[in-house]
């Protein structure tokens, strides 16, 4: 019996309810004060609690100690985890480890999975992902990759600097994207992924980037690779296919961000609903005022449309990963902007307390706002979405689909 068949709707719902209970009873009481970084000691303690509660690592295959939940069923569980900024961390489905675990499961050899995926899945280690670089290196444009890996005998030597290496402080493993140079210096199609233990000579964690979000253990520092020598077995997948593997990682990773942060948006909206029901202004409860009702309704619309596109994208990723990865760009843009709107409206409805540290909404905003930049800025995603739309329509036209030129349809322009 395959994993999907084992996960009946009732069983998925049971896991969602158990996750909901765990987050409210065991995780939310440990949320740090706004603006405080989460430390690794808290991660270990919460993950131990999640394991005892039977909700740990829902997305990880059972052979590596997880629950084996198929991707089409992740969303309701991940949203419940996302109700707290610490929830995904407790369940071991937080970025960047969740995306790295997914890619290792899809691309790594059996030996690499045993060495790197198994301890990650168990929460014994953490990881980071080395793609972004200081300007003018890779960022929104991955083709600007400047980190290089050159063959050296029976291994490779990696040289370069990464930044925004989320989780790097205290991580055991870095998955590093580098431009691969052959013996003749030809970069070929240019990119290979390498598995680099962080204690390898030449690896150095540099200056941190102090960002507005705090939920990722290990921050977003620079990481320097100063002539780092790794064996041939450090290559993840095949040489030259790094950009292809990046899409294996980024499609689901974008979507799981949407799931987690949508859970946090639901909490912000619930907070606003509770306050709107309790507070009176101008002789009426806030939830009876037309302006407030419009804001609450818009938040419901943003939440429901985000939920719908997440579900559709997850189902597509399960059955057609390439098409799912393309739709994940649409989901990422829509959800990242809708979620920010929900949290922002909730802050506005709570007035001065909404932007204070008396309530957590301001810290929620600090967590969700960077998502419009992380995992490919929304502007870059829109550029890619438009390109795919143009190419898709060109294929339809080439297959015989008639042109729908507005001027022709109305009998104009045929003089």
Secondary structure in CASP SS format (residue, H / E / C, confidence):
PFRMAT SS
TARGET T0000
AUTHOR 0000-0000-0000
METHOD secondary structure of the structure
MODEL  1
X C 1.00
X C 1.00
X H 1.00
X H 1.00
X H 1.00
X H 1.00
X C 1.00
X C 1.00
X H 1.00
X H 1.00
X H 1.00
X H 1.00
X H 1.00
X H 1.00
X H 1.00
X H 1.00
X H 1.00
X H 1.00
X H 1.00
X H 1.00
X H 1.00
X H 1.00
X H 1.00
X H 1.00
X H 1.00
X H 1.00
X H 1.00
X H 1.00
X H 1.00
X H 1.00
X C 1.00
X C 1.00
X C 1.00
X C 1.00
X C 1.00
X C 1.00
X C 1.00
X C 1.00
X C 1.00
X H 1.00
X H 1.00
X H 1.00
X H 1.00
X H 1.00
X H 1.00
X H 1.00
X H 1.00
X H 1.00
X H 1.00
X H 1.00
X H 1.00
X H 1.00
X H 1.00
X C 1.00
X C 1.00
X C 1.00
X C 1.00
X C 1.00
X C 1.00
X C 1.00
X C 1.00
X H 1.00
X H 1.00
X H 1.00
X C 1.00
X C 1.00
X C 1.00
X C 1.00
X C 1.00
X C 1.00
X H 1.00
X H 1.00
X H 1.00
X H 1.00
X H 1.00
X H 1.00
X H 1.00
X H 1.00
X H 1.00
X H 1.00
X H 1.00
X C 1.00
X C 1.00
X C 1.00
X C 1.00
X C 1.00
X H 1.00
X H 1.00
X H 1.00
X H 1.00
X H 1.00
X C 1.00
X C 1.00
X C 1.00
X C 1.00
X C 1.00
X H 1.00
X H 1.00
X H 1.00
X H 1.00
X H 1.00
X H 1.00
X H 1.00
X H 1.00
X H 1.00
X H 1.00
X H 1.00
X C 1.00
X C 1.00
X H 1.00
X H 1.00
X H 1.00
X H 1.00
X H 1.00
X H 1.00
X H 1.00
X H 1.00
X H 1.00
X H 1.00
X H 1.00
X H 1.00
X C 1.00
X C 1.00
X C 1.00
X C 1.00
X C 1.00
X E 1.00
X E 1.00
X E 1.00
X E 1.00
X C 1.00
X C 1.00
X C 1.00
X C 1.00
X C 1.00
X C 1.00
X C 1.00
X C 1.00
X C 1.00
X C 1.00
X C 1.00
X H 1.00
X H 1.00
X H 1.00
X C 1.00
X C 1.00
X C 1.00
X E 1.00
X E 1.00
X E 1.00
X E 1.00
X E 1.00
X C 1.00
X C 1.00
X E 1.00
X E 1.00
X E 1.00
X E 1.00
X E 1.00
X E 1.00
X E 1.00
X E 1.00
X E 1.00
X E 1.00
X E 1.00
X E 1.00
X C 1.00
X C 1.00
X C 1.00
X C 1.00
X C 1.00
X C 1.00
X E 1.00
X E 1.00
X E 1.00
X E 1.00
X E 1.00
X E 1.00
X E 1.00
X E 1.00
X E 1.00
X C 1.00
X C 1.00
X C 1.00
X C 1.00
X C 1.00
X C 1.00
X C 1.00
X C 1.00
X C 1.00
X C 1.00
X E 1.00
X E 1.00
X E 1.00
X E 1.00
X E 1.00
X E 1.00
X C 1.00
X C 1.00
X C 1.00
X C 1.00
X C 1.00
X E 1.00
X E 1.00
X E 1.00
X C 1.00
X C 1.00
X C 1.00
X C 1.00
X C 1.00
X C 1.00
X C 1.00
X C 1.00
X C 1.00
X C 1.00
X C 1.00
X C 1.00
X C 1.00
X C 1.00
X E 1.00
X E 1.00
X E 1.00
X E 1.00
X E 1.00
X E 1.00
X E 1.00
X E 1.00
X E 1.00
X E 1.00
X E 1.00
X E 1.00
X H 1.00
X H 1.00
X H 1.00
X E 1.00
X E 1.00
X C 1.00
X C 1.00
X C 1.00
X C 1.00
X C 1.00
X H 1.00
X H 1.00
X H 1.00
X H 1.00
X H 1.00
X H 1.00
X H 1.00
X H 1.00
X H 1.00
X H 1.00
X H 1.00
X H 1.00
X H 1.00
X H 1.00
X H 1.00
X H 1.00
X H 1.00
X H 1.00
X H 1.00
X H 1.00
X H 1.00
X H 1.00
X H 1.00
X H 1.00
X H 1.00
X H 1.00
X H 1.00
X H 1.00
X H 1.00
X H 1.00
X H 1.00
X H 1.00
X H 1.00
X H 1.00
X H 1.00
X H 1.00
X H 1.00
X C 1.00
X E 1.00
X E 1.00
X C 1.00
X C 1.00
X E 1.00
X E 1.00
X H 1.00
X H 1.00
X H 1.00
X C 1.00
X H 1.00
X H 1.00
X H 1.00
X H 1.00
X H 1.00
X H 1.00
X H 1.00
X H 1.00
X H 1.00
X H 1.00
X H 1.00
X H 1.00
X H 1.00
X H 1.00
X H 1.00
X H 1.00
X H 1.00
X H 1.00
X H 1.00
X H 1.00
X H 1.00
X H 1.00
X H 1.00
X H 1.00
X H 1.00
X H 1.00
X H 1.00
X H 1.00
X H 1.00
X H 1.00
X C 1.00
X H 1.00
X H 1.00
X H 1.00
X H 1.00
X H 1.00
X H 1.00
X H 1.00
X H 1.00
X H 1.00
X H 1.00
X H 1.00
X H 1.00
X H 1.00
X H 1.00
X H 1.00
X H 1.00
X H 1.00
X H 1.00
X H 1.00
X H 1.00
X H 1.00
X H 1.00
X H 1.00
X H 1.00
X H 1.00
X H 1.00
X H 1.00
X H 1.00
X H 1.00
X C 1.00
X H 1.00
X H 1.00
X H 1.00
X H 1.00
X H 1.00
X C 1.00
X C 1.00
X C 1.00
X C 1.00
X C 1.00
X H 1.00
X H 1.00
X H 1.00
X H 1.00
X H 1.00
X H 1.00
X H 1.00
X H 1.00
X H 1.00
X H 1.00
X H 1.00
X H 1.00
X C 1.00
X C 1.00
X C 1.00
X C 1.00
X C 1.00
X H 1.00
X H 1.00
X H 1.00
X H 1.00
X H 1.00
X H 1.00
X H 1.00
X H 1.00
X H 1.00
X H 1.00
X H 1.00
X H 1.00
X H 1.00
X H 1.00
X H 1.00
X H 1.00
X H 1.00
X H 1.00
X H 1.00
X H 1.00
X H 1.00
X C 1.00
X C 1.00
X C 1.00
X C 1.00
X C 1.00
X C 1.00
X C 1.00
X H 1.00
X H 1.00
X H 1.00
X H 1.00
X C 1.00
X C 1.00
X C 1.00
X C 1.00
X C 1.00
X C 1.00
END
